[in-house]
């Protein structure tokens, strides 16, 4: 029988939750906010009828969604310093910290997924509302800001929240650039104390609890903000 040691969990609780989970949540928050902003812009560009604006957005979204995240992490971490060197005309690659690289990578990568979610929400808005906005003389950006996007975000909240939870889980991939997220912190303790079962089980429970609470919070928020007719349909 395996001699399960609870003490190793208690001893490392501060390091795993404060340092590890703290960084994981910060990365998730920054990538979510930046990804939604950039993704919304990409979604609007992809909806544009002007090919010069639409085509680059389509290429960016399709390319990002076709690549493994771990490969993008490597590319940004190793190639971005050389790209900055070329832009600045420097004599050597410009050093970029692993933290900065991770924030840039997750923001740019998640923006492609958020863009498709936003675009799907925009396409669900009745065309009559767009025509009404045009009849009132609203410009394209005004219609998006005051008519389309507020309703689109309300409708796509469950899918958006699901993607954020997936992002929270995907942040564990930063171990490839030696960053200490929650999984990385647990791995260091597990290897140091030879307690892989305890630490990996503990991290799995924390991931589950955080994801479950976030999911339930979204369902609660959705039920309180949904239109009465939509609540009946959902039941």
Backbone bond lengths (Angstrom), bond angles and torsions (degrees), N, CA, C in turn:
res aa  C-N    CA-C-N  psi(-1)  N-CA   C-N-CA  omega(-1)  CA-C   N-CA-C  phi
1 X - - - 1.455 - - 1.536 109.73 -
2 X 1.321 115.79 143.16 1.460 120.87 -179.26 1.521 109.50 -77.22
3 X 1.299 116.35 132.98 1.467 122.22 -179.78 1.525 108.84 -87.08
4 X 1.326 115.46 91.04 1.465 120.88 -176.65 1.525 109.58 -71.35
5 X 1.329 116.04 128.43 1.465 122.09 -176.94 1.527 110.00 -110.91
6 X 1.347 116.07 105.94 1.460 120.29 179.13 1.528 111.78 -73.11
7 X 1.307 116.09 -25.80 1.464 119.48 -175.09 1.527 112.48 -63.01
8 X 1.334 117.16 -33.26 1.456 119.11 -179.55 1.524 111.06 -63.98
9 X 1.331 116.73 -31.15 1.465 120.89 177.18 1.519 110.15 -70.71
10 X 1.332 116.39 -46.91 1.461 119.60 -179.25 1.523 111.56 -63.84
11 X 1.319 117.14 -38.21 1.468 120.43 -179.16 1.523 112.56 -65.99
12 X 1.328 116.25 -32.36 1.470 120.89 -175.91 1.524 112.81 -102.14
13 X 1.344 116.80 8.33 1.462 120.20 -174.35 1.526 112.08 -58.91
14 X 1.316 117.19 -44.93 1.465 121.16 -178.31 1.526 111.22 -64.65
15 X 1.316 116.96 -44.48 1.459 120.72 -178.04 1.527 111.87 -65.20
16 X 1.326 115.94 -43.11 1.474 119.67 -177.23 1.515 111.69 -72.37
17 X 1.346 117.64 -44.64 1.457 120.58 -174.58 1.528 113.44 -84.32
18 X 1.325 116.87 -41.72 1.469 119.17 -177.65 1.521 110.97 -78.00
19 X 1.318 117.08 -54.41 1.463 120.48 -178.52 1.532 111.81 -77.10
20 X 1.326 115.74 -51.87 1.466 119.61 -175.36 1.517 113.48 -70.69
21 X 1.345 116.52 -58.66 1.466 120.10 -179.41 1.519 111.18 -65.12
22 X 1.335 116.71 -33.87 1.465 119.59 178.25 1.520 111.59 -59.48
23 X 1.332 116.70 -46.34 1.468 120.05 178.08 1.528 110.76 -65.86
24 X 1.328 117.66 -40.38 1.465 121.15 179.12 1.521 111.05 -59.22
25 X 1.332 117.37 -44.36 1.461 121.36 -179.55 1.526 111.28 -68.77
26 X 1.329 117.35 -39.15 1.469 119.84 177.99 1.523 110.66 -63.22
27 X 1.316 116.83 -44.52 1.455 120.77 179.41 1.525 110.68 -63.72
28 X 1.322 116.77 -40.91 1.466 120.99 178.07 1.519 111.06 -63.19
29 X 1.332 117.23 -43.72 1.460 121.47 -178.61 1.524 111.59 -64.87
30 X 1.333 116.14 -48.49 1.467 119.70 -178.72 1.524 111.14 -64.02
31 X 1.339 117.04 -44.67 1.459 120.80 -179.49 1.526 111.13 -66.06
32 X 1.331 117.30 -33.68 1.465 120.52 178.38 1.521 110.80 -67.63
33 X 1.328 116.95 -51.09 1.467 120.54 -178.49 1.529 111.11 -63.38
34 X 1.329 115.79 -49.24 1.464 119.25 179.72 1.511 111.98 -65.73
35 X 1.339 116.55 -39.45 1.460 120.27 -179.77 1.504 112.93 -66.47
36 X 1.342 117.48 -38.67 1.469 120.54 178.95 1.525 110.54 -67.11
37 X 1.328 116.69 -43.37 1.475 119.84 179.40 1.527 110.36 -62.71
38 X 1.336 116.75 -52.32 1.460 120.38 179.67 1.522 111.20 -65.63
39 X 1.329 117.09 -38.29 1.454 120.59 179.36 1.523 112.43 -65.13
40 X 1.333 116.69 -37.15 1.472 120.20 177.81 1.520 110.90 -64.72
41 X 1.339 115.70 -41.89 1.471 119.57 177.37 1.528 110.26 -62.80
42 X 1.333 116.63 -43.89 1.466 120.66 179.09 1.524 111.32 -63.25
43 X 1.322 116.51 -39.26 1.465 120.06 179.45 1.522 111.23 -64.04
44 X 1.332 116.97 -41.44 1.462 120.42 178.86 1.526 111.22 -67.83
45 X 1.345 115.54 -37.97 1.463 118.77 177.54 1.526 111.11 -66.22
46 X 1.320 115.94 -38.20 1.473 119.42 -179.79 1.524 111.20 -69.41
47 X 1.318 117.36 -25.78 1.463 120.97 177.64 1.526 112.37 -81.77
48 X 1.330 115.33 -11.58 1.462 119.41 -176.96 1.532 111.36 -66.94
49 X 1.315 115.35 149.57 1.460 121.70 177.41 1.533 111.82 -86.95
50 X 1.333 116.20 -8.42 1.458 121.26 179.17 1.525 108.38 -86.17
51 X 1.312 116.79 117.77 1.460 121.31 -174.22 1.530 112.90 -63.25
52 X 1.330 117.19 -32.07 1.465 120.43 179.88 1.526 110.73 -63.13
53 X 1.313 118.07 -30.37 1.458 122.64 178.51 1.528 111.20 -90.41
54 X 1.330 116.46 -37.02 1.475 120.41 -174.12 1.518 112.37 -75.00
55 X 1.321 118.37 -45.15 1.466 121.88 -172.57 1.539 112.49 -63.15
56 X 1.341 120.13 -48.20 1.474 118.44 178.11 1.531 112.79 -59.69
57 X 1.338 115.99 -38.00 1.465 119.18 178.27 1.527 110.71 -64.36
58 X 1.322 117.11 -41.81 1.465 121.05 178.73 1.527 110.95 -63.32
59 X 1.321 116.57 -43.02 1.466 120.34 179.91 1.522 111.43 -63.63
60 X 1.324 116.18 -42.66 1.465 120.56 -179.92 1.524 110.53 -62.92
61 X 1.318 116.83 -48.24 1.471 121.24 -177.51 1.521 110.94 -64.24
62 X 1.322 116.54 -46.78 1.475 119.88 -178.17 1.521 111.64 -66.07
63 X 1.345 116.87 -39.36 1.465 119.96 -179.49 1.523 110.96 -66.89
64 X 1.330 117.32 -44.44 1.465 120.75 -178.85 1.522 111.25 -64.78
65 X 1.321 116.81 -39.66 1.464 120.07 -178.02 1.525 112.39 -75.01
66 X 1.325 116.77 -14.66 1.466 120.44 -178.77 1.525 112.49 -94.19
67 X 1.337 117.24 -8.17 1.462 121.08 -175.93 1.528 110.89 -104.40
68 X 1.339 117.22 144.20 1.472 119.90 173.70 1.530 110.19 -67.51
69 X 1.309 116.59 139.86 1.465 120.94 -178.14 1.520 111.74 -59.90
70 X 1.320 117.04 -39.62 1.468 120.10 -177.31 1.530 110.87 -63.79
71 X 1.330 116.84 -32.49 1.463 120.59 177.13 1.527 110.56 -69.30
72 X 1.330 116.99 -40.15 1.463 120.96 178.22 1.527 110.59 -64.56
73 X 1.331 117.02 -37.73 1.471 120.58 177.19 1.522 110.58 -60.01
74 X 1.324 116.05 -44.69 1.468 120.25 177.95 1.521 110.82 -63.04
75 X 1.318 117.62 -45.49 1.461 121.53 -177.72 1.523 111.34 -59.67
76 X 1.331 115.99 -50.23 1.463 119.37 -178.19 1.519 110.70 -63.17
77 X 1.311 117.51 -42.27 1.458 121.85 -175.59 1.528 111.64 -66.50
78 X 1.341 116.83 -41.04 1.465 119.91 -175.24 1.535 113.43 -95.18
79 X 1.322 117.80 -32.71 1.459 120.19 -174.61 1.525 114.04 -93.66
80 X 1.348 117.41 -27.78 1.466 119.05 -178.59 1.525 112.37 -60.17
81 X 1.346 121.34 -42.38 1.474 119.86 176.90 1.529 112.65 -58.66
82 X 1.352 117.29 -36.87 1.465 119.67 178.33 1.526 111.42 -72.58
83 X 1.343 116.79 -33.44 1.470 120.06 177.25 1.527 110.61 -66.78
84 X 1.341 116.85 -41.42 1.465 120.42 177.61 1.524 110.01 -66.54
85 X 1.316 117.30 -36.95 1.469 121.04 176.31 1.519 110.71 -59.25
86 X 1.339 116.26 -43.89 1.464 120.54 -179.33 1.527 111.25 -67.10
87 X 1.341 116.84 -39.52 1.461 120.17 -179.58 1.525 111.96 -67.88
88 X 1.328 116.46 -38.48 1.465 120.51 -177.49 1.519 113.18 -89.29
89 X 1.333 116.27 -9.94 1.452 119.46 -177.34 1.514 112.90 69.58
90 X 1.336 116.79 28.75 1.456 121.09 -178.64 1.528 110.84 -75.68
91 X 1.329 115.04 162.15 1.465 119.77 -177.87 1.521 112.64 -81.84
92 X 1.306 117.60 -17.19 1.457 121.71 179.86 1.525 109.74 -146.09
93 X 1.324 118.29 162.39 1.474 120.53 179.54 1.522 111.80 -56.15
94 X 1.320 116.06 137.07 1.464 121.73 179.60 1.517 108.93 -80.02
95 X 1.335 118.37 119.74 1.465 120.01 -177.00 1.526 112.16 -65.12
96 X 1.318 116.06 132.35 1.458 123.28 176.47 1.525 107.30 -126.79
97 X 1.309 116.04 127.71 1.459 119.74 -175.22 1.529 111.27 -65.45
98 X 1.317 115.46 156.49 1.460 120.69 178.17 1.522 110.73 -62.78
99 X 1.332 117.44 -33.43 1.457 120.70 178.79 1.523 110.46 -64.39
100 X 1.326 116.49 -49.44 1.462 120.39 179.04 1.516 110.77 -60.93
101 X 1.315 116.39 -42.37 1.464 121.13 178.72 1.526 111.41 -60.23
102 X 1.333 116.52 -41.74 1.463 120.22 -179.40 1.525 111.19 -66.03
103 X 1.326 117.50 -44.02 1.462 120.58 -179.76 1.530 110.88 -63.27
104 X 1.326 117.36 -42.01 1.457 121.11 178.93 1.528 110.37 -65.13
105 X 1.328 116.27 -45.39 1.460 120.74 -177.14 1.514 112.04 -60.66
106 X 1.321 117.06 -51.20 1.464 120.06 -176.46 1.520 111.84 -68.21
107 X 1.324 117.58 -34.97 1.464 119.78 177.80 1.522 110.87 -64.76
108 X 1.319 117.01 -48.36 1.462 121.15 -177.93 1.529 111.45 -68.61
109 X 1.327 116.60 -38.90 1.461 120.18 -178.12 1.529 111.00 -69.39
110 X 1.323 116.90 -46.83 1.464 120.14 -178.11 1.523 111.82 -69.68
111 X 1.328 117.42 -24.43 1.462 120.27 179.21 1.521 111.28 -58.36
112 X 1.328 117.30 -34.83 1.465 120.59 179.69 1.527 111.19 -65.45
113 X 1.325 116.72 -40.11 1.465 120.49 179.41 1.524 111.41 -73.21
114 X 1.327 116.00 -41.47 1.459 119.06 176.97 1.526 110.94 -63.74
115 X 1.326 117.11 -34.03 1.463 120.89 179.25 1.523 110.97 -61.07
116 X 1.324 117.41 -43.22 1.461 120.71 179.64 1.523 111.46 -68.73
117 X 1.333 116.85 -34.88 1.461 120.27 177.10 1.521 110.43 -66.43
118 X 1.339 115.74 -45.25 1.468 120.19 179.02 1.521 110.76 -64.10
119 X 1.315 116.45 -42.30 1.469 119.78 179.98 1.522 110.84 -63.01
120 X 1.325 116.86 -39.00 1.460 120.05 177.61 1.525 110.75 -63.96
121 X 1.337 116.20 -40.10 1.458 119.12 177.52 1.513 112.66 -66.21
122 X 1.324 116.24 -37.29 1.465 120.48 178.91 1.519 111.29 -66.26
123 X 1.314 116.46 -38.32 1.460 119.95 -178.57 1.531 111.88 -69.95
124 X 1.337 116.67 -17.87 1.456 120.15 179.20 1.529 113.86 -82.94
125 X 1.320 116.82 -6.72 1.469 119.95 178.51 1.536 109.33 -78.79
126 X 1.327 118.61 130.91 1.471 120.97 179.96 1.521 112.26 -55.56
127 X 1.319 116.17 139.09 1.470 120.63 -179.31 1.524 111.80 -63.48
128 X 1.335 116.02 -24.59 1.462 118.90 179.86 1.511 112.71 -60.91
129 X 1.317 117.26 -32.68 1.459 119.87 179.25 1.531 110.80 -71.10
130 X 1.324 115.86 -35.98 1.470 119.16 176.36 1.525 110.21 -65.92
131 X 1.319 116.03 -43.17 1.461 120.43 178.89 1.516 111.04 -64.25
132 X 1.331 116.76 -36.06 1.464 119.99 177.68 1.523 110.55 -65.95
133 X 1.338 116.69 -39.97 1.455 120.07 177.51 1.513 111.97 -64.32
134 X 1.329 116.05 -40.10 1.458 119.69 177.18 1.527 111.19 -65.07
135 X 1.326 116.06 -37.58 1.467 120.17 178.70 1.523 111.70 -65.09
136 X 1.322 116.35 -29.91 1.458 120.40 178.46 1.524 112.44 -81.16
137 X 1.324 116.20 -3.99 1.457 120.39 178.55 1.519 114.18 85.13
138 X 1.342 117.28 16.73 1.461 119.83 179.05 1.518 110.69 -74.07
139 X 1.307 116.14 142.61 1.451 120.70 175.52 1.530 109.92 -78.22
140 X 1.329 115.74 169.19 1.473 120.63 -176.34 1.525 111.48 -57.62
141 X 1.330 117.12 -47.29 1.454 120.47 -177.74 1.528 111.31 -68.57
142 X 1.335 117.24 -32.28 1.461 120.03 177.15 1.529 111.40 -68.04
143 X 1.323 116.66 -40.27 1.470 120.04 177.27 1.523 110.92 -63.73
144 X 1.333 115.57 -40.00 1.453 119.52 179.63 1.528 110.88 -65.04
145 X 1.329 116.74 -44.01 1.459 121.50 -174.18 1.525 112.93 -72.56
146 X 1.346 117.02 -35.81 1.466 119.52 -171.64 1.534 114.25 -108.52
147 X 1.315 117.96 -17.33 1.467 119.63 -176.13 1.528 112.05 -120.07
148 X 1.336 116.47 -55.05 1.464 120.32 -170.10 1.527 112.41 -77.54
149 X 1.337 117.21 -57.34 1.465 120.59 -172.29 1.529 114.32 -62.73
150 X 1.360 119.76 -42.22 1.478 117.93 178.31 1.525 112.82 -57.46
151 X 1.334 116.97 -41.66 1.461 119.69 178.84 1.527 111.70 -73.42
152 X 1.325 116.30 -36.46 1.456 120.28 -179.00 1.526 110.85 -64.11
153 X 1.338 117.23 -44.26 1.459 120.41 -180.00 1.525 111.10 -64.64
154 X 1.311 116.01 -34.62 1.464 119.32 179.09 1.522 110.51 -66.87
155 X 1.322 116.62 -40.73 1.461 120.82 -177.96 1.526 112.76 -73.49
156 X 1.323 116.92 -31.95 1.463 119.84 -173.04 1.531 112.54 -98.25
157 X 1.331 117.49 9.46 1.457 121.10 -177.68 1.530 113.43 -54.02
158 X 1.342 120.30 -46.25 1.476 118.90 -179.97 1.527 113.13 -60.44
159 X 1.338 117.26 -43.78 1.464 120.50 -179.69 1.525 109.93 -68.12
160 X 1.312 116.16 -39.15 1.465 120.84 179.12 1.527 110.33 -62.96
161 X 1.321 116.14 -43.30 1.462 120.05 179.57 1.522 111.37 -65.39
162 X 1.321 116.37 -38.16 1.469 119.91 177.94 1.519 111.06 -61.47
163 X 1.335 116.56 -41.72 1.455 120.30 179.20 1.525 110.99 -66.34
164 X 1.327 117.59 -35.14 1.463 120.47 177.99 1.526 110.35 -66.27
165 X 1.325 117.08 -38.98 1.465 120.67 177.33 1.527 110.24 -64.55
166 X 1.337 116.44 -40.91 1.468 120.42 176.24 1.526 110.12 -62.27
167 X 1.329 116.63 -40.34 1.467 121.21 177.07 1.521 110.47 -61.03
168 X 1.318 117.26 -44.13 1.460 121.87 178.50 1.529 110.98 -56.93
169 X 1.312 116.13 -40.94 1.467 120.47 179.34 1.530 111.59 -73.48
170 X 1.334 116.84 -36.21 1.466 120.44 -177.71 1.521 113.39 -70.59
171 X 1.332 117.36 -18.36 1.461 119.18 -179.29 1.529 112.05 -61.48
172 X 1.316 116.82 -16.46 1.474 119.94 178.78 1.523 111.62 -63.48
173 X 1.335 117.69 -16.24 1.461 120.65 -178.94 1.531 113.12 -72.40
174 X 1.323 117.52 -8.79 1.473 118.90 -179.87 1.524 112.17 -68.07
175 X 1.331 116.67 -6.37 1.462 118.71 177.90 1.530 111.14 -61.05
176 X 1.353 117.52 -23.55 1.467 119.98 -177.12 1.524 111.94 -68.60
177 X 1.342 117.46 -18.28 1.464 120.47 175.84 1.528 109.97 -112.09
178 X 1.334 114.95 22.16 1.473 122.64 172.35 1.524 114.31 64.58
179 X 1.335 117.40 31.15 1.456 120.79 174.59 1.525 109.44 -89.85
180 X 1.318 115.28 148.36 1.461 120.30 -176.38 1.521 109.92 -98.57
181 X 1.316 116.22 86.43 1.456 120.22 170.13 1.518 107.60 -88.62
182 X 1.332 117.27 -166.86 1.458 118.85 -177.86 1.526 112.09 -63.69
183 X 1.326 117.17 -44.84 1.459 119.79 178.97 1.520 111.25 -66.86
184 X 1.329 116.59 -38.57 1.457 120.15 178.45 1.522 111.84 -64.26
185 X 1.339 116.63 -40.53 1.462 120.14 178.05 1.525 111.01 -63.74
186 X 1.332 115.91 -43.51 1.464 119.94 179.25 1.526 111.04 -64.96
187 X 1.327 117.02 -36.65 1.466 120.79 179.89 1.518 111.12 -64.91
188 X 1.328 116.97 -39.39 1.463 120.19 179.40 1.522 111.10 -63.98
189 X 1.335 116.26 -42.46 1.461 120.10 178.23 1.526 110.23 -66.46
190 X 1.338 116.12 -42.42 1.463 120.63 -178.36 1.523 111.78 -61.50
191 X 1.338 116.63 -41.83 1.463 120.37 -179.80 1.526 111.77 -73.15
192 X 1.327 115.74 -35.53 1.468 119.21 -179.08 1.525 111.59 -68.34
193 X 1.344 115.79 -44.00 1.466 120.71 -175.46 1.530 113.40 -99.87
194 X 1.328 116.34 1.79 1.476 120.93 -178.06 1.524 111.26 55.93
195 X 1.345 115.83 44.74 1.460 122.19 -179.91 1.532 109.95 -127.46
196 X 1.324 114.31 64.60 1.453 119.64 -176.57 1.526 112.08 -67.74
197 X 1.329 117.34 -40.71 1.467 120.78 -176.92 1.522 110.55 -61.95
198 X 1.309 117.27 -48.78 1.461 120.93 -177.38 1.530 111.83 -62.40
199 X 1.328 117.04 -48.27 1.459 119.97 -173.75 1.522 112.31 -71.70
200 X 1.332 117.00 -43.01 1.461 118.56 -179.30 1.529 111.62 -70.56
201 X 1.323 117.12 -32.47 1.462 120.10 175.00 1.526 110.67 -67.70
202 X 1.322 116.24 -40.73 1.464 120.68 178.68 1.526 111.17 -62.98
203 X 1.323 116.87 -44.79 1.470 120.77 179.15 1.524 110.93 -64.04
204 X 1.324 116.88 -39.34 1.465 120.34 178.33 1.525 110.82 -61.03
205 X 1.334 116.36 -40.64 1.464 120.55 178.69 1.525 110.38 -65.12
206 X 1.326 117.61 -42.04 1.466 120.83 -179.94 1.526 110.56 -64.64
207 X 1.324 117.64 -44.36 1.463 120.76 177.10 1.531 110.37 -58.42
208 X 1.329 116.28 -44.05 1.459 120.31 -179.29 1.528 111.47 -64.14
209 X 1.325 116.83 -45.93 1.466 120.72 -177.58 1.527 111.06 -62.59
210 X 1.337 116.40 -47.09 1.473 119.91 -179.29 1.532 110.61 -63.18
211 X 1.324 117.26 -44.93 1.463 121.08 -179.39 1.528 111.00 -65.58
212 X 1.333 116.82 -39.81 1.462 120.85 -179.49 1.528 111.01 -66.41
213 X 1.327 116.94 -44.77 1.467 120.62 179.15 1.524 110.46 -62.65
214 X 1.333 116.61 -43.01 1.466 120.12 178.88 1.521 111.01 -62.44
215 X 1.311 117.39 -41.69 1.458 121.55 179.85 1.524 111.07 -64.27
216 X 1.329 117.05 -44.26 1.464 120.35 179.81 1.523 111.51 -66.72
217 X 1.326 116.81 -36.28 1.471 120.32 178.04 1.519 110.95 -63.85
218 X 1.328 116.46 -38.00 1.466 120.27 178.45 1.524 110.60 -66.23
219 X 1.328 116.97 -43.63 1.463 120.38 178.93 1.530 111.12 -61.68
220 X 1.335 115.96 -40.38 1.463 120.20 179.18 1.519 111.03 -65.67
221 X 1.334 115.94 -44.56 1.464 119.98 179.42 1.520 110.80 -63.76
222 X 1.331 116.18 -41.10 1.452 120.10 -178.98 1.524 111.57 -64.64
223 X 1.336 116.87 -40.46 1.460 120.24 -179.35 1.521 111.64 -67.18
224 X 1.335 117.50 -29.29 1.463 120.49 -178.98 1.513 113.27 -85.16
225 X 1.315 117.35 -22.39 1.462 120.31 -177.82 1.518 113.61 -106.29
226 X 1.337 116.92 -5.83 1.463 119.19 -178.02 1.519 110.90 -70.11
227 X 1.315 115.09 151.41 1.458 121.60 175.10 1.527 108.12 -67.87
228 X 1.352 119.83 139.87 1.462 121.62 -176.89 1.522 114.31 -48.94
229 X 1.297 117.43 -41.42 1.470 120.38 179.39 1.509 111.86 -64.06
230 X 1.349 116.21 -35.25 1.451 120.51 179.32 1.519 111.78 -71.21
231 X 1.357 116.91 -33.30 1.457 120.36 178.37 1.518 111.16 -63.36
232 X 1.334 115.97 -41.52 1.458 119.72 178.64 1.504 111.17 -64.35
233 X 1.361 115.65 -40.27 1.466 120.30 -179.59 1.515 111.22 -65.68
234 X 1.383 117.32 -37.95 1.448 120.84 -178.57 1.522 111.84 -67.54
235 X 1.350 116.99 -33.30 1.451 120.67 179.37 1.532 111.26 -71.25
